[in-house]
Amino acid sequence: MSHHYAGPALGFPHGDARLNLSDLYAFPKPGAPSTSILIMDVHPSVGLNPAGPTTSEPFAPNAIYELKIDTDDDAVADIAYRIRFTSSSDGTQTAALHRAEGAEAAAIGDGGQLIVAEAPVSMGHDARVTKAGGYRIFAGWRSDPFFFDTRGALNNLQFTGDDFFAEKDICSIVLEVPNSALQPKKLGLWHRTVDRVNGKWVQVDRAARPSQGVFLVGDEQAAYLAGEPKDDARFVSVFAHSLQHTGGYTLDDATRVARTLLPDILFYDPTRPAAFPDNGRALTDDVMDVFITILTDGKQTTDNVGCHKDLLTTFPYVGPPHKERSAQSVSAVG
């Protein structure tokens, strides 16, 4: 179900919902084709294991939230946008945005050129937006734009059209980026979270296309989440085995389809309209119907759930959260 519950047994990486990646979106800015909108959704408001609401604090201050961009089709990052958060004693958070290039972008760390120093994080309905040069950034709680019949998926793909995410929230990091800072050609995108463990940076989650993780279990899942797209060929046989089981594919066909899903990169050409899976991903794209069709080899093609109606026509495009949260409540819990 997208990438909402990426940890072991539908849990969260390191048991921390704030480190969990959910969805990645990339599309041209409406009315301004020289600019792109890149959205990282993280930290679901509700967990499955353990079940129930997650913490109200949006982002982990000891982590790096990173958007990787490959500009030369080698599955290695040439540009990286890195966001780190600082928490105050009153429960508020601010975001710092850095941009790294070349070898620094491909490496692990929090370096890079500072673009935004202290962007306030939104806890409630009002979107607090920070501008810097040709960039804009938003970070905070929003309505989760992902739509899917999760319960139907867990019930052997017996879909009823019940949207599990209809009233769920998510933490969004939305970047408005001038295309001149990217490349006027096809890009490869993925995002990851990096946690501080025993004084070292450790990658704990990564994703690009929705629902890739369902093909993996146990040690293979852990290796995948800790890995890099350039090494994803090693997972083709694992994906193929899952496709044989779920879709009744022959081995040759399963292997062929698995190779179209790997490396786990969202390809995006800023000069073309967004439409998953061909180019980027818009907030209204029904990615799970695409996934269900692949998973079942066309035996099922839809979960009968449509896109949400609370999306915005202007930045940050994701709708306001269903639940109003306050910095004071975060401070009290902390």
Long-range contacts (C-beta under 8 A, 24 or more apart in sequence): 1-148, 1-150, 1-153, 1-164, 1-211, 1-214, 1-288, 2-146, 2-148, 2-210, 2-211, 2-287, 2-288, 3-205, 3-207, 3-210, 3-211, 3-212, 3-213, 4-44, 4-146, 5-44, 5-47, 5-48, 5-49, 6-205, 6-207, 6-213, 6-225, 8-221, 8-222, 9-49, 10-48, 10-49, 11-47, 11-48, 11-49, 11-50, 12-47, 12-54, 13-193, 13-195, 13-204, 13-205, 13-225, 14-195, 14-204, 16-60, 16-195, 17-43, 17-44, 17-47, 17-54, 17-55, 18-42, 18-43, 18-54, 18-55, 18-57, 18-58, 18-59, 18-60, 18-63, 18-171, 19-43, 19-60, 19-63, 19-193, 19-195, 19-204, 19-205, 20-44, 20-193, 20-205, 21-191, 21-192, 21-193, 21-205, 21-206, 21-207, 22-144, 22-146, 22-170, 23-145, 23-146, 23-170, 23-210, 23-281, 24-67, 24-189, 24-190, 24-191, 24-207, 24-208, 24-266, 24-281, 25-145, 25-280, 25-281, 25-282, 25-283, 26-187, 26-189, 26-266, 26-268, 26-274, 26-280, 26-281, 27-273, 27-274, 27-280, 27-281, 27-282, 27-283, 28-270, 28-272, 28-273, 28-274, 29-176, 29-315, 30-313, 33-270, 33-271, 34-178, 34-179, 34-180, 35-134, 35-176, 35-177, 35-178, 35-179, 36-176, 36-177, 36-178, 36-179, 36-182, 36-268, 36-270, 37-174, 37-175, 37-176, 37-177, 37-315, 37-317, 38-67, 38-81, 38-174, 38-175, 38-177, 38-189, 39-172, 39-173, 39-174, 39-175, 39-283, 39-316, 39-317, 39-318, 40-65, 40-67, 40-172, 40-173, 40-191, 41-142, 41-144, 41-145, 41-146, 41-170, 41-171, 41-172, 41-173, 41-318, 42-170, 42-171, 42-172, 42-173, 42-193, 43-170, 43-171, 44-144, 44-168, 44-169, 44-170, 45-141, 45-144, 45-168, 45-169, 45-170, 45-321, 45-323, 46-168, 55-330, 55-333, 56-123, 56-325, 56-329, 56-330, 56-333, 57-87, 57-91, 57-93, 57-330, 57-333, 57-334, 58-85, 58-93, 58-121, 58-123, 58-139, 58-140, 58-141, 58-171, 59-85, 59-93, 59-95, 59-121, 59-139, 59-171, 60-85, 60-193, 60-195, 61-85, 61-86, 61-87, 61-93, 62-195, 62-196, 63-193, 63-194, 63-195, 63-196, 64-110, 64-193, 64-194, 64-201, 65-173, 65-191, 65-193, 66-191, 66-192, 66-193, 66-194, 67-175, 67-189, 67-190, 67-191, 68-105, 68-189, 68-190, 68-191, 68-192, 69-105, 69-182, 69-187, 69-188, 69-189, 70-187, 70-188, 70-189, 70-229, 70-265, 71-182, 71-183, 71-185, 71-187, 71-188, 73-186, 73-188, 74-230, 75-188, 75-228, 75-229, 75-230, 75-232, 75-263, 75-265, 76-106, 76-228, 76-230, 77-105, 77-106, 78-102, 78-105, 78-106, 79-105, 79-181, 79-182, 80-104, 80-105, 80-106, 80-112, 81-175, 81-177, 82-110, 82-111, 82-112, 83-137, 83-139, 83-173, 84-110, 85-121, 85-139, 86-118, 87-334, 89-331, 90-327, 90-328, 90-331, 91-326, 91-327, 91-328, 91-329, 91-330, 91-331, 91-332, 91-334, 92-120, 92-121, 92-123, 92-327, 93-120, 93-121, 93-139, 93-327, 94-118, 94-119, 94-120, 94-121, 95-119, 95-120, 95-121, 95-130, 95-137, 95-139, 95-173, 97-132, 97-135, 97-137, 97-175, 99-181, 108-194, 108-201, 108-203, 109-201, 110-201, 123-324, 123-325, 123-326, 123-327, 123-330, 124-320, 124-321, 124-324, 124-325, 124-326, 125-320, 125-321, 125-324, 126-320, 127-315, 127-316, 127-320, 129-315, 129-316, 134-177, 134-178, 134-180, 134-181, 135-175, 135-176, 135-177, 135-178, 136-174, 136-175, 136-176, 136-315, 137-173, 137-174, 137-175, 137-176, 138-172, 138-173, 138-174, 138-315, 138-316, 139-171, 139-172, 139-173, 139-174, 140-171, 140-172, 141-169, 141-170, 141-171, 141-172, 141-321, 141-323, 141-325, 142-169, 142-170, 142-171, 142-172, 142-316, 142-318, 142-319, 142-320, 142-321, 143-168, 143-169, 143-170, 143-308, 143-310, 143-318, 143-319, 143-320, 143-321, 143-322, 144-168, 144-169, 144-170, 145-170, 145-283, 145-307, 145-308, 145-311, 145-318, 145-319, 146-170, 147-286, 147-288, 147-305, 147-306, 147-307, 147-308, 148-288, 148-303, 148-305, 149-303, 149-304, 149-305, 152-303, 153-303, 157-292, 157-295, 157-296, 157-300, 159-300, 159-302, 159-303, 159-304, 159-305, 160-304, 161-303, 161-304, 161-305, 162-305, 163-305, 165-308, 166-308, 167-322, 168-322, 169-321, 169-322, 169-323, 170-318, 172-316, 172-318, 174-315, 174-316, 174-317, 174-318, 176-315, 179-270, 179-271, 182-270, 183-270, 184-270, 184-271, 185-269, 185-271, 186-267, 186-268, 186-269, 187-267, 187-268, 187-269, 187-270, 188-229, 188-263, 188-265, 188-266, 188-267, 188-268, 189-265, 189-266, 189-267, 189-268, 190-229, 190-264, 190-265, 190-266, 202-226, 206-264, 207-264, 208-264, 208-265, 208-266, 209-261, 209-264, 209-265, 209-266, 209-277, 210-287, 210-288, 210-291, 211-287, 211-288, 211-291, 212-261, 212-264, 214-242, 214-295, 215-239, 215-242, 215-243, 216-242, 229-263, 229-264, 229-265, 230-263, 232-262, 232-263, 232-264, 233-262, 233-263, 235-262, 236-262, 243-294, 243-295, 243-297, 246-295, 246-296, 247-294, 247-295, 247-296, 247-297, 247-299, 248-297, 248-299, 249-297, 253-297, 257-294, 261-294, 283-307, 283-311, 283-317, 283-318, 284-311
